[in-house]
Amino acid sequence: MPKPRKSLFTEPYCQIIRRLIARRKELGMTQWDMAKAYGEDQSFVSRIERLQRRLDVYEYTVFCRILRIDPGEYLRPIWEQLPEPDSSA
């Protein structure tokens, strides 16, 4: 099995962040609004959106709750783009 690698700069991760940014803007929320709802400062959201800080699974689900989106449905397009795992391993 290949060694897992950091996903911070992979295209699927970048797509997730771009979709979250688009949704935030669609709702008319600023980074300040998002940070306040999350309980952090604006720089926290900024670092995530500029890909300087990785968004973990729990944080992702909280962001989705704030942005009123279903976490699974939001990930489905990225999941569908992933190649099937090698079944011979």
N, C-alpha and C positions, 0 to 999 in steps of 0.2 A: 504494500500500500504506500502511495507517495506521502511524503511528509507534508503536513498541512503548512500553508504559508499564510503570512499576514494578508488580510483582505483589504486593508485601508485604501490602497490605490488601484484595486482591481475594478474593472468596468462595472460588474454587477453592484458592487458596494457604492460606487459613484452614482449609479442610476437610482439607488435607494435614496441617497441623500438629495439628489436633484428632485426626485418626486416629493420628498418631504418639504423641501424649500418651496416648490411650486404650490403645494397644498397650503402651506403657511401663508403665502402671498395671496392665493385665491380667497382665503378667509379674511384678508386684510390685516393680518397680524404682523407686527414687527418682531424683530429678534428680542426686543425688550419685553413685548407681550408674552412671547413664548417662554422666555426665561422666568418671568414672574409666575406664570402658570406652573412651571416646573419646580420653582423654588430655588433657582440659581441666578447668577448674574448674567448679563447680556453676553459677556465674553465666552461663557460656556457654550452658548448656542452658536456664536460666531466661530469658535474653534471647530465645532462639529461640522458646520456648513462649509468651512474652508478646508476641510479634510486634515486638520491639524490634531484632531482628537477623535478617537474611534467611539462610535455609538454602540454600546453593548445591547444585548437582547432585551434586558429589562428596561433600559432607557428608551429603546425603540418602542416598546409597548406603551410606555408612558407618553412619549411624543405622539403616538397614534391616538391615544385617548384624548389628549389635548386637541389634536387636529380633527377629531371626530371621524376617524377612519378605522376600518377593521384591519388589524395587523396582517392577518393571513391573506386576505383579499388583496392587500396592497403589495404583498410579496409575490403573489401568484405569477405575474408576468415575468419576473426575474427567475423564479423557480422553473418556469416552463422553458426558458432559454438555456438552462444548464444541460450539459450532455448527460446521457445515461451513464451510470457507473459501470466499470468493467466487471462483468459477472464472472470472469475467469479467476479473479483474485481470491 
